[in-house]
Amino acid sequence: MTKKAAVPIRLRDFTGMNNIRLSEGLFVGRGQSAQPRITLNADVTSRGRLVKRDGSTKIISFTTAHSLWACQSAMMCADSGYLYRIHQLEKTQICAITGPQDEPLSYAEYDGKIYISNAYWNKVFEPSTNVASQWGINTPEQPVVSSTNGNLPAGTYKLCFTKFVNRDIGGNGPIAEITVTADQGITISNRPADAIVWMTDTDDNKFYLVGELDTIVTLPGVSEPLPSFMCAPPPCLEYITYVFGRMWGFDGNVLLYSEPLHPNWFRPEFNKIEFDQKGTMIAYVPTGLFIGCEDITYFYEGNEPHLMKEHIVGSGAIPGTLAYCNNIPELGDILSPAEKIHVNVPVWLSQEGIVIGNSSGRLFNLTQQKVRFKPGQRGASVHRMKDGEFQFLTSFKQGSAGSGIGMSDTATVEVIRNGKVFDGEWSEKNQDGVGFSDTVELEINP
């Protein structure tokens, strides 16, 4: 086959990739401003320049690393069933992770600690000591009680234990009940060394502190109520985040949230919001939460769970693709016209494209009119500043395991497979083009 003679392509600037209009071959539009249908390993600057993306250099070797995450105090990732910390270009193995080795982790930072969880496993990591410990304190057993000599008022009392670790207490265990007559007390035969006793007044349901006692002969002198009543450590949660003073996470299709300022205290029977689909994302803005599910995204307006108002705002969110981005440029009234620079703005991949969520509970689609693709089942995203410009980078696998082609545009797939960029009207029969090892003459006007 004879190769076509090279024809100069005169371009003034680039306006970004556009594969929505499929009928015009390599470029959308016939003017000197080019909208390439396919852009590989390149970025378009705000001034219309096309620049090559940077490569990468391996610094640390892993086998099957995933769930890379960082905050100001630590960088974490998982690999081959272990949790690692990355510090000063070195990796430190922290602990083993139970469950499937490729199950993604989610992270949340609070009070200098990093909370880590997936559907099978959770821990709390302390960066200052490089130690991962249990998330929350287990609830103790039920007290075994009997009557003894004492000075308690006659009546029925309820008792329970809570465990304590350092200065923290956990939720209460099962409740015991005993009725005593005048001039009697209560003895407890099974109090663990790390347990505190709590008891109600006669014929009451509010628990007050008794202390580390095995025998109770009088009512406590101080009425300190049990703050963690009916609380327990969290189950294994996905997509965890700490916001509005609470830890939030998904257990399947149930969104659970902790007690205020206590990420270890969960009340799963009461502190929950149930959905009819599995949860895929929790994204916060100052005025509420974007809650992503498999086929729908909600905005929960407000910061008190029982007062939040539900709004349906978009299609399903792709798990793993959420990133909080800084220095996002003004987008009319999408992100509030009163602000010039926007920080901590949630951006993620939905079933309809890359979207931004604003404080009004609205979504703005960044790609709907320019790029068509199939988002896959799970992905990963990162925000960065590149040469002073904002970039949101997302990656995802398409189709069956091991398939990495994310574009639904057939021309893009052919470029990746055949190493050819077609410079004429593209069709499945047209196999003549510019190969990756060939050159093409471009004349770009300054």
C-alpha positions as CSV (number, residue, x, y, z in Angstrom):
1,M,0.0,0.0,0.0
2,T,1.3,3.4,-0.9
3,K,1.3,6.0,1.9
4,K,-0.4,9.3,1.2
5,A,1.7,12.3,0.8
6,A,2.0,14.3,4.0
7,V,-0.1,17.5,3.9
8,P,0.7,20.3,6.3
9,I,-1.9,20.9,9.0
10,R,-2.1,24.6,10.0
11,L,-3.3,25.1,13.6
12,R,-3.7,28.3,15.6
13,D,-4.5,26.7,18.9
14,F,-6.2,23.7,20.6
15,T,-9.5,23.8,22.4
16,G,-9.4,20.3,24.0
17,M,-10.6,16.9,23.0
18,N,-14.1,16.4,21.5
19,N,-15.3,12.9,20.5
20,I,-19.0,13.7,20.6
21,R,-19.2,14.9,16.9
22,L,-18.1,11.8,15.1
23,S,-18.6,12.7,11.5
24,E,-15.7,15.1,10.9
25,G,-12.7,12.7,11.1
26,L,-9.7,13.6,13.1
27,F,-10.6,17.2,14.1
28,V,-13.9,18.7,15.1
29,G,-14.4,22.0,13.3
30,R,-12.7,23.2,10.1
31,G,-11.1,26.4,11.3
32,Q,-7.5,26.9,12.6
33,S,-8.6,26.1,16.2
34,A,-8.5,22.4,16.6
35,Q,-10.6,20.1,18.7
36,P,-8.9,16.7,18.4
37,R,-11.2,13.7,18.5
38,I,-8.3,11.8,20.2
39,T,-5.7,13.2,22.6
40,L,-3.2,10.7,24.1
41,N,-0.7,11.5,26.7
42,A,-1.1,15.3,26.2
43,D,-2.8,18.2,27.9
44,V,-4.2,21.4,26.5
45,T,-3.3,24.6,28.4
46,S,-5.7,27.5,29.0
47,R,-3.8,29.4,26.2
48,G,-4.5,26.6,23.7
49,R,-1.1,25.0,23.7
50,L,-0.7,21.3,23.4
51,V,1.9,19.9,25.9
52,K,3.2,16.4,26.4
53,R,2.3,14.8,29.7
54,D,5.2,14.0,32.1
55,G,6.4,10.5,32.4
56,S,7.1,8.7,35.7
57,T,10.0,7.2,37.6
58,K,9.6,4.3,39.9
59,I,10.7,5.2,43.4
60,I,9.3,2.3,45.5
61,S,8.5,-1.2,44.3
62,F,5.2,-2.9,45.1
63,T,3.6,-6.0,43.7
64,T,-0.1,-5.1,43.4
65,A,-0.3,-1.8,45.2
66,H,-3.7,-0.1,45.5
67,S,-5.6,2.4,47.7
68,L,-2.9,5.1,47.7
69,W,-4.0,8.0,49.9
70,A,-2.3,10.9,51.7
71,C,-2.9,13.7,54.2
72,Q,-0.6,16.1,55.9
73,S,0.6,13.5,58.5
74,A,0.9,10.3,56.4
75,M,0.8,8.6,53.1
76,M,-0.7,5.1,53.0
77,C,-1.4,2.3,50.6
78,A,-2.1,-1.5,50.4
79,D,-0.2,-4.2,48.7
80,S,-0.5,-8.0,48.7
81,G,-2.6,-8.2,51.8
82,Y,-0.7,-5.6,53.9
83,L,-1.1,-2.0,54.9
84,Y,2.0,0.2,54.2
85,R,3.1,3.7,55.1
86,I,5.2,5.6,52.6
87,H,7.6,8.1,54.3
88,Q,10.6,9.8,52.9
89,L,10.6,7.6,49.8
90,E,10.6,4.4,51.8
91,K,7.8,2.0,52.6
92,T,7.1,0.6,56.1
93,Q,4.8,-2.4,56.6
94,I,2.2,-1.7,59.2
95,C,-0.1,-4.7,59.6
96,A,-1.9,-7.4,57.7
97,I,-5.3,-6.8,56.0
98,T,-7.9,-9.5,56.2
99,G,-10.3,-10.2,53.3
100,P,-9.6,-10.1,49.6
101,Q,-6.2,-8.6,48.8
102,D,-7.6,-6.3,46.1
103,E,-10.5,-4.9,48.1
104,P,-10.1,-1.1,48.1
105,L,-9.6,0.8,51.3
106,S,-11.0,4.2,52.3
107,Y,-9.5,6.6,54.7
108,A,-10.6,9.5,57.0
109,E,-8.5,11.7,59.3
110,Y,-9.7,13.0,62.6
111,D,-7.8,14.3,65.6
112,G,-4.4,13.3,64.3
113,K,-5.4,9.7,63.6
114,I,-6.2,8.0,60.3
115,Y,-9.3,5.7,60.2
116,I,-9.1,3.0,57.6
117,S,-11.8,0.6,56.4
118,N,-13.3,-1.5,53.7
119,A,-16.1,-4.1,53.6
120,Y,-14.0,-6.7,55.4
121,W,-11.6,-4.9,57.7
122,N,-10.9,-1.7,59.6
123,K,-8.3,-0.2,61.8
124,V,-7.1,3.2,63.3
125,F,-3.6,4.2,62.5
126,E,-1.5,6.5,64.7
127,P,1.2,8.3,62.6
128,S,3.4,9.2,65.5
129,T,3.9,5.6,66.5
130,N,3.3,3.7,63.2
131,V,0.8,1.5,65.0
132,A,-2.6,0.3,63.7
133,S,-5.0,-0.6,66.5
134,Q,-8.6,-1.7,66.8
135,W,-11.3,0.9,65.7
136,G,-13.4,1.2,68.8
137,I,-13.8,-0.7,72.1
138,N,-15.7,-4.0,72.2
139,T,-18.8,-4.1,74.3
140,P,-18.5,-6.3,77.5
141,E,-20.6,-9.1,78.7
142,Q,-23.7,-8.8,80.9
143,P,-23.2,-8.3,84.6
144,V,-24.0,-11.3,86.9
145,V,-25.7,-9.8,89.9
146,S,-27.2,-10.9,93.2
147,S,-28.4,-9.2,96.4
148,T,-26.3,-8.6,99.5
149,N,-26.4,-6.5,102.6
150,G,-26.6,-2.8,102.0
151,N,-28.6,0.5,102.2
152,L,-30.2,0.8,98.8
153,P,-33.8,2.0,98.5
154,A,-36.1,-0.9,97.7
155,G,-36.9,-1.3,94.0
156,T,-35.7,-2.7,90.7
157,Y,-32.3,-1.6,89.3
158,K,-30.7,-2.1,86.0
159,L,-26.9,-2.5,85.6
160,C,-24.4,-2.7,82.7
161,F,-20.7,-2.6,82.0
162,T,-18.6,-0.4,79.7
163,K,-14.9,-1.2,79.0
164,F,-12.3,1.5,79.1
165,V,-9.0,1.8,77.3
166,N,-6.7,4.6,78.4
167,R,-9.1,7.6,78.7
168,D,-11.8,6.2,76.3
169,I,-14.8,4.2,77.1
170,G,-16.8,2.0,74.8
171,G,-20.5,1.3,74.5
172,N,-22.4,-0.7,77.1
173,G,-22.9,-4.5,77.0
174,P,-26.2,-6.3,77.8
175,I,-28.3,-5.0,80.7
176,A,-28.9,-7.0,83.9
177,E,-31.9,-6.4,86.2
178,I,-32.4,-7.1,89.9
179,T,-35.0,-6.3,92.5
180,V,-33.9,-5.6,96.1
181,T,-35.8,-5.0,99.3
182,A,-34.9,-2.5,102.0
183,D,-31.5,-2.8,103.7
184,Q,-30.0,-4.7,100.7
185,G,-27.3,-4.0,98.2
186,I,-26.1,-5.5,95.0
187,T,-23.0,-7.6,94.4
188,I,-21.4,-8.3,91.0
189,S,-19.5,-11.5,90.4
190,N,-18.0,-11.1,86.9
191,R,-16.7,-7.5,86.4
192,P,-13.7,-7.5,84.2
193,A,-10.7,-5.5,85.3
194,D,-11.1,-3.1,82.4
195,A,-14.9,-2.5,83.0
196,I,-16.9,0.2,84.7
197,V,-20.3,-0.3,86.3
198,W,-23.3,1.8,85.4
199,M,-26.7,1.6,87.2
200,T,-30.1,3.2,87.1
201,D,-32.1,4.6,89.9
202,T,-35.1,2.5,91.2
203,D,-37.6,1.8,88.4
204,D,-35.7,4.1,85.9
205,N,-34.0,3.7,82.5
206,K,-31.2,6.3,82.7
207,F,-27.8,4.8,83.6
208,Y,-25.4,6.7,85.9
209,L,-21.8,6.0,86.8
210,V,-21.0,3.7,89.7
211,G,-17.4,3.1,89.0
212,E,-15.0,0.1,89.4
213,L,-17.0,-1.5,92.1
214,D,-18.1,-5.1,92.7
215,T,-20.4,-4.4,95.5
216,I,-23.0,-1.5,95.6
217,V,-24.4,-0.7,99.0
218,T,-25.6,2.9,98.5
219,L,-26.6,5.1,95.6
220,P,-23.8,7.0,93.8
221,G,-23.2,10.5,95.2
222,V,-22.7,12.0,91.7
223,S,-25.1,11.6,88.9
224,E,-22.9,11.2,85.8
225,P,-24.9,9.8,82.9
226,L,-23.7,7.1,80.6
227,P,-22.7,9.0,77.4
228,S,-22.2,5.9,75.2
229,F,-25.5,4.2,75.9
230,M,-26.4,1.6,73.1
231,C,-23.2,2.4,71.2
232,A,-20.8,-0.1,69.7
233,P,-17.7,-0.1,67.4
234,P,-18.5,0.4,63.8
235,P,-19.0,-2.5,61.4
236,C,-16.6,-2.7,58.4
237,L,-17.6,0.4,56.3
238,E,-16.9,1.6,52.8
239,Y,-16.3,5.2,51.6
240,I,-15.8,6.6,55.1
241,T,-15.5,10.3,55.7
242,Y,-15.4,12.6,58.8
243,V,-17.5,15.7,58.5
244,F,-20.0,17.7,60.6
245,G,-18.4,16.2,63.7
246,R,-19.3,12.6,62.8
247,M,-17.8,9.6,61.0
248,W,-19.9,8.4,58.0
249,G,-19.7,5.2,56.0
250,F,-21.7,2.7,54.0
251,D,-22.5,-0.8,55.1
252,G,-24.0,-2.1,51.8
253,N,-27.0,0.1,51.2
254,V,-27.1,1.6,54.7
255,L,-25.4,4.9,55.5
256,L,-24.2,4.8,59.1
257,Y,-23.0,7.8,61.1
258,S,-21.3,8.0,64.5
259,E,-22.3,10.0,67.6
260,P,-21.1,13.6,67.5
261,L,-17.3,14.0,68.1
262,H,-17.0,10.3,68.8
263,P,-15.9,8.3,65.7
264,N,-15.8,5.1,67.8
265,W,-19.4,5.3,68.9
266,F,-22.0,4.0,66.4
267,R,-25.7,3.2,67.1
268,P,-26.5,1.1,63.9
269,E,-30.1,0.6,64.9
270,F,-30.8,4.3,65.1
271,N,-28.1,6.4,63.4
272,K,-28.6,5.3,59.8
273,I,-30.1,6.3,56.4
274,E,-31.3,3.4,54.3
275,F,-31.3,3.3,50.5
276,D,-32.6,0.9,47.9
277,Q,-29.2,0.6,46.2
278,K,-25.7,-0.1,47.3
279,G,-23.8,3.1,48.3
280,T,-20.8,4.1,46.1
281,M,-19.7,7.6,47.4
282,I,-19.9,10.1,50.2
283,A,-18.8,13.6,49.3
284,Y,-19.2,16.7,51.5
285,V,-19.6,20.4,50.9
286,P,-20.2,23.0,53.7
287,T,-24.0,22.7,53.3
288,G,-24.5,19.0,53.1
289,L,-23.6,15.6,51.6
290,F,-23.6,14.2,48.1
291,I,-24.5,10.5,48.5
292,G,-23.7,8.4,45.5
293,C,-25.4,5.0,44.8
294,E,-25.2,2.6,41.9
295,D,-27.7,4.4,39.6
296,I,-28.5,7.7,41.4
297,T,-26.9,10.5,43.4
298,Y,-28.6,12.4,46.2
299,F,-27.9,15.6,47.9
300,Y,-28.6,15.6,51.6
301,E,-29.0,19.3,52.6
302,G,-28.0,20.2,56.1
303,N,-25.4,19.0,58.7
304,E,-27.7,17.4,61.3
305,P,-28.7,13.9,60.1
306,H,-32.3,13.9,61.4
307,L,-32.9,17.4,59.8
308,M,-31.3,16.7,56.4
309,K,-33.5,17.2,53.3
310,E,-33.1,14.7,50.4
311,H,-32.8,15.8,46.8
312,I,-32.2,13.7,43.7
313,V,-29.4,15.5,41.7
314,G,-27.8,13.1,39.2
315,S,-26.9,9.6,38.0
316,G,-24.9,7.0,39.8
317,A,-21.4,7.7,41.1
318,I,-18.4,5.5,40.2
319,P,-16.8,4.2,43.4
320,G,-13.2,5.3,44.0
321,T,-13.2,8.4,41.7
322,L,-13.9,11.1,44.3
323,A,-11.2,13.8,44.8
324,Y,-11.4,17.1,46.6
325,C,-9.9,19.7,44.3
326,N,-8.4,23.2,44.9
327,N,-8.0,26.3,42.7
328,I,-11.0,25.4,40.6
329,P,-11.8,28.4,38.3
330,E,-15.1,30.3,38.5
331,L,-17.9,28.5,36.6
332,G,-20.6,31.2,36.5
333,D,-23.1,30.5,39.3
334,I,-22.2,26.8,39.4
335,L,-19.8,27.2,42.3
336,S,-21.3,30.5,43.8
337,P,-20.3,33.7,42.1
338,A,-19.3,35.4,45.4
339,E,-16.1,33.3,45.5
340,K,-13.1,33.7,43.2
341,I,-11.1,30.6,44.0
342,H,-12.8,27.4,45.1
343,V,-11.1,24.9,47.5
344,N,-12.1,21.4,48.7
345,V,-14.6,21.1,45.8
346,P,-15.8,17.4,45.3
347,V,-15.2,16.2,41.8
348,W,-16.0,12.6,40.7
349,L,-16.8,10.4,37.8
350,S,-20.5,9.7,37.3
351,Q,-22.3,7.5,34.8
352,E,-22.7,10.6,32.6
353,G,-19.2,12.1,32.9
354,I,-17.0,14.0,35.2
355,V,-19.0,16.2,37.6
356,I,-18.5,18.9,40.2
357,G,-20.8,19.3,43.2
358,N,-21.4,22.7,44.6
359,S,-22.7,24.0,47.9
360,S,-26.2,24.5,46.5
361,G,-26.5,20.8,45.9
362,R,-26.2,21.1,42.1
363,L,-24.0,19.1,39.8
364,F,-22.1,20.6,36.9
365,N,-20.9,18.1,34.2
366,L,-17.5,19.0,32.8
367,T,-17.4,16.5,29.9
368,Q,-21.0,15.9,28.8
369,Q,-20.7,18.1,25.7
370,K,-17.2,17.1,24.7
371,V,-16.2,13.6,25.7
372,R,-18.1,10.4,25.5
373,F,-16.9,7.3,27.4
374,K,-18.0,4.4,29.5
375,P,-16.9,4.9,33.1
376,G,-16.5,1.3,34.1
377,Q,-17.3,-0.2,37.6
378,R,-14.5,1.4,39.8
379,G,-11.8,3.9,39.4
380,A,-9.3,6.2,41.1
381,S,-8.7,10.0,40.9
382,V,-6.2,12.6,41.9
383,H,-6.2,16.4,41.8
384,R,-3.0,18.3,41.1
385,M,-1.7,21.7,39.9
386,K,0.4,21.4,36.7
387,D,2.3,24.5,35.6
388,G,-0.1,26.7,37.5
389,E,-3.2,25.0,36.1
390,F,-5.8,22.8,37.7
391,Q,-6.0,19.2,36.7
392,F,-8.3,16.4,37.7
393,L,-7.0,13.0,36.6
394,T,-9.1,9.8,36.7
395,S,-8.4,6.3,35.7
396,F,-10.7,3.3,35.5
397,K,-11.0,-0.2,34.1
398,Q,-13.6,-0.9,31.5
399,G,-15.5,-4.2,31.1
400,S,-14.0,-7.5,32.4
401,A,-11.0,-7.7,34.7
402,G,-7.8,-6.7,33.0
403,S,-9.4,-4.6,30.3
404,G,-8.2,-1.0,30.5
405,I,-9.8,0.7,27.5
406,G,-12.1,3.4,28.9
407,M,-13.3,5.2,25.8
408,S,-16.5,4.2,23.9
409,D,-15.3,6.1,20.8
410,T,-14.3,3.3,18.3
411,A,-11.6,5.5,16.7
412,T,-9.9,5.9,20.0
413,V,-9.9,2.2,20.6
414,E,-8.4,1.7,17.1
415,V,-5.6,4.2,17.9
416,I,-4.7,2.3,21.0
417,R,-4.8,-1.1,19.4
418,N,-3.1,-0.2,16.0
419,G,-0.8,2.7,16.9
420,K,-2.3,4.8,14.1
421,V,-3.8,8.3,14.2
422,F,-6.0,8.8,11.2
423,D,-5.6,12.1,9.4
424,G,-8.6,11.8,7.0
425,E,-12.3,10.8,7.3
426,W,-12.1,7.8,9.6
427,S,-13.9,4.5,9.0
428,E,-13.3,0.9,9.9
429,K,-12.0,0.3,6.3
430,N,-9.5,3.2,6.5
431,Q,-6.3,1.8,7.8
432,D,-3.9,4.4,6.5
433,G,-2.7,7.0,9.0
434,V,0.1,8.4,11.0
435,G,1.9,5.7,13.1
436,F,3.5,6.3,16.4
437,S,6.9,6.0,14.8
438,D,6.1,8.3,11.9
439,T,6.2,12.1,11.6
440,V,3.6,14.6,10.5
441,E,4.1,18.2,9.5
442,L,2.2,20.6,11.7
443,E,2.3,24.4,11.3
444,I,1.1,26.1,14.5
445,N,0.6,29.8,14.3
446,P,1.9,31.8,17.3
